[in-house]
Amino acid sequence: MNFAIPRLISAFALAATMTLGGCAAYQPAPSAINAAALQPYRLDSGDRLRVTVFDQAGLTNTYTVDQAGYIAFPLVGQIPARGRTAKQVEAALAAQLRKGYLRNPDVSIEVDRYRPIFVMGEVGRPGQYSYVPGMTIQNAIAIAGGFTSRANQRDVDVTRKLNADVSTGRVLISAPVLGGDTIYVRERFF
């Protein structure tokens, strides 16, 4: 009697169980990941802002959101930026400047450079890339050299920081990207 066949069947069953067990780890994207893409852009560490204070050349400059989520602004000090929109930071900065520094400050803030995105896994050139508003997962993968021959081209895993929370989930390649996202392209099973 040949004992190789039962061992082969056992090995196949074990492999199938492990593969299906991996499917149990599948996590669809939490609703917060999808909802964040529909909201105005929220600032975070690494964003560089162009701040213009009308008639105040000494205050008009570029400022980077630091690791703690603040911009260091002359006269008023630290202004919180993490999780806020550029308009909200504009209003907070103008309010601080009104407190004894300028009578009626006219402040304008725009994002000069967005924080980067990261593309990993089965792409031609994994790495860090510049974020562009309106970018999709498919655009990011194209910038990173496209899919490898082993890539799952249907959906990817995205890790997104939403204020203090970090969420990871699986999304289609047509999903939008936000600055700071980490995109992981998995290997296909066959």
Steps between C-alpha positions, in 0.01 A plus 500: 500500500629845411513738800602798288145564376343548849792729595450698182127536574580608859751755377249635249229523769739685732595744224133561416419559867786749536393681182139523612619605845676791331166599349362533852744790551334690213381835624271710282571870528342657809243764412734768640754430222241558230336795677833682544547515124176697465597764758717809452873428526614476865849617590754284677874468563706554188263736319667827399273806505535828316374763745431848364423787737395797285730804544731303735796380292686391816224253589432368149698177458477122474454303820511124552263314729733342756490151650272619781251646249577872544645779290741738673391850403684825588343713773229251601697176539350155442177476298328157499460362146460120528152386397396849391434640155706789361197729552477402868871574553455833318225597745702389806809689384302817426339480845843470666639792297203717607603456864724807513714452188293609197177698491323316217723222364422362156641143504504253214633143522548249221679166499835552328608135522287209615639224720619203293333167431672162522450217250621153598471140391461373145584819309794582274662759730371490859569818693392848604324723246347846488127522556287690248140596585250283313744209476360145497665174607545415132683831440730434796580150373579642154741751654664214692580313180174310452408150612748214499399180324405346837282788621136479600363768268147514639534644849769617742546565871507865609620628836374849578553720803180676601586746777639273776361175356673281243271281289582233245261344253463359154381731222461485123774657287255771391480633860639846576832552678572752776835646597681275747333178377694176483390278212591132503454295182469132590617202300226305322444138597531349150 
